[in-house]
Amino acid sequence: MTVPIEFFFDLSSPWTRLAFANIRSTLAGLDHAITWRPFLVGGVFNAVNPAVYESRKPENAARLARSFGWLKQWAQLAGVGMNFPSEYHPLKSVHAMRFCCALEDDQEALERFAHAAFDAYFTDARNLDDPAVLVAVADEAGFDGTTLGDRASSQPIKDRLRANTEEAIARGAFGSPTIFVGGEHMYFGNDQLPLVRQQVAMLAGG
């Protein structure tokens, strides 16, 4: 049995950058199919998890600094760049996620663009809130960035991003990445990937 996996993601999340880099190797040898689902994690936070904004206040700086240290160790383990936080944190990711939604019907293209965008933000500290930067990243990844940018700014793509976000909220998401295995088993974050593997293995074997 091929187990369907939905990976709801936002390019602004460092833990998503890790899970995106790790999930294929985590699931190696198992019969599965990943569908990448762009959404807007800020919309999720506003709807169901506003405590995230509280955690970013200055009085929590010491805890955040320690968390960022662990984050960089996770990145080293995953073999990916993590120049975070950069001057563009927290990132307003709506433009970037519209670029992703414009590619959602071509999953291979979406995965390729997302890899390039994660590298641009977390390794090279580029500003993904700037549409010109997004066009350049798309060009570098082998797309026609201007054409993709035009499509990303269209009303159907804006509506799609909103619909994806509302769907994730309705299904119980509270952050990025949110991963659904077999349509109903929900997992959150890079550190739960072993649980994702376990669930996939159980469903694939059943």
Summary of the structure (lengths in Angstrom):
residues: 206
radius of gyration: 16.5
end to end distance: 7.6
largest distance: 49.4
contacts: 663
relative contact order: 0.21
helix: 60%
strand: 11%
